[in-house]
Amino acid sequence: MDDKEKVIEAFRSSDDPLNAKKVSELSGVEKKEVDKIMKELKKDETIVSPKRCYWTLAEK
């Protein structure tokens, strides 16, 4: 499982919106790398923000 999959799995496993620090803790991926992955996920609209600095998977 690559880091991107780990980050997406962290979002999937949580019922609440997450910030980058929490995603890093849940996935075991370094926060700096989580920031890069989340930037990609925001760009392709895989994750959306229900409130400032917190993200959750987009409903598809």
C-alpha positions as CSV (number, residue, x, y, z in Angstrom):
1,M,0.0,0.0,0.0
2,D,1.5,3.3,-1.0
3,D,1.3,6.5,1.0
4,K,-1.6,7.9,-1.0
5,E,-3.7,4.8,-0.3
6,K,-2.8,5.0,3.4
7,V,-4.0,8.7,3.5
8,I,-7.3,7.8,1.7
9,E,-7.8,4.9,4.1
10,A,-7.4,7.2,7.1
11,F,-10.2,9.4,5.7
12,R,-12.3,6.3,5.1
13,S,-11.9,5.0,8.6
14,S,-12.9,8.3,10.3
15,D,-16.5,9.5,10.7
16,D,-15.3,13.0,11.4
17,P,-13.4,15.5,9.2
18,L,-9.6,15.3,9.7
19,N,-6.8,17.8,9.5
20,A,-3.3,16.9,8.1
21,K,-1.9,16.2,11.6
22,K,-4.6,13.7,12.4
23,V,-4.3,12.0,9.0
24,S,-0.5,11.7,9.6
25,E,-1.2,10.1,13.0
26,L,-3.8,7.6,11.6
27,S,-1.9,6.7,8.5
28,G,1.7,6.6,9.8
29,V,2.7,8.8,6.9
30,E,5.0,11.8,7.7
31,K,3.0,15.1,7.9
32,K,5.0,16.8,5.1
33,E,4.1,13.9,2.8
34,V,0.5,14.0,3.9
35,D,0.3,17.7,3.0
36,K,1.5,16.9,-0.6
37,I,-0.9,14.0,-1.0
38,M,-3.8,16.1,0.4
39,K,-3.0,18.9,-2.1
40,E,-3.3,16.3,-4.9
41,L,-6.6,15.0,-3.5
42,K,-8.0,18.5,-3.2
43,K,-7.1,19.2,-6.8
44,D,-8.9,16.2,-8.2
45,E,-11.8,16.7,-5.6
46,T,-11.4,13.4,-3.9
47,I,-11.5,15.3,-0.6
48,V,-13.7,18.3,0.3
49,S,-13.6,20.7,3.3
50,P,-16.7,21.0,5.4
51,K,-15.0,23.5,7.7
52,R,-11.7,25.4,7.6
53,C,-8.6,23.2,7.8
54,Y,-10.6,20.0,8.0
55,W,-11.2,17.5,5.2
56,T,-13.3,14.5,4.4
57,L,-13.9,12.3,1.4
58,A,-16.2,13.7,-1.2
59,E,-19.5,11.9,-1.7
60,K,-19.4,10.2,-5.2
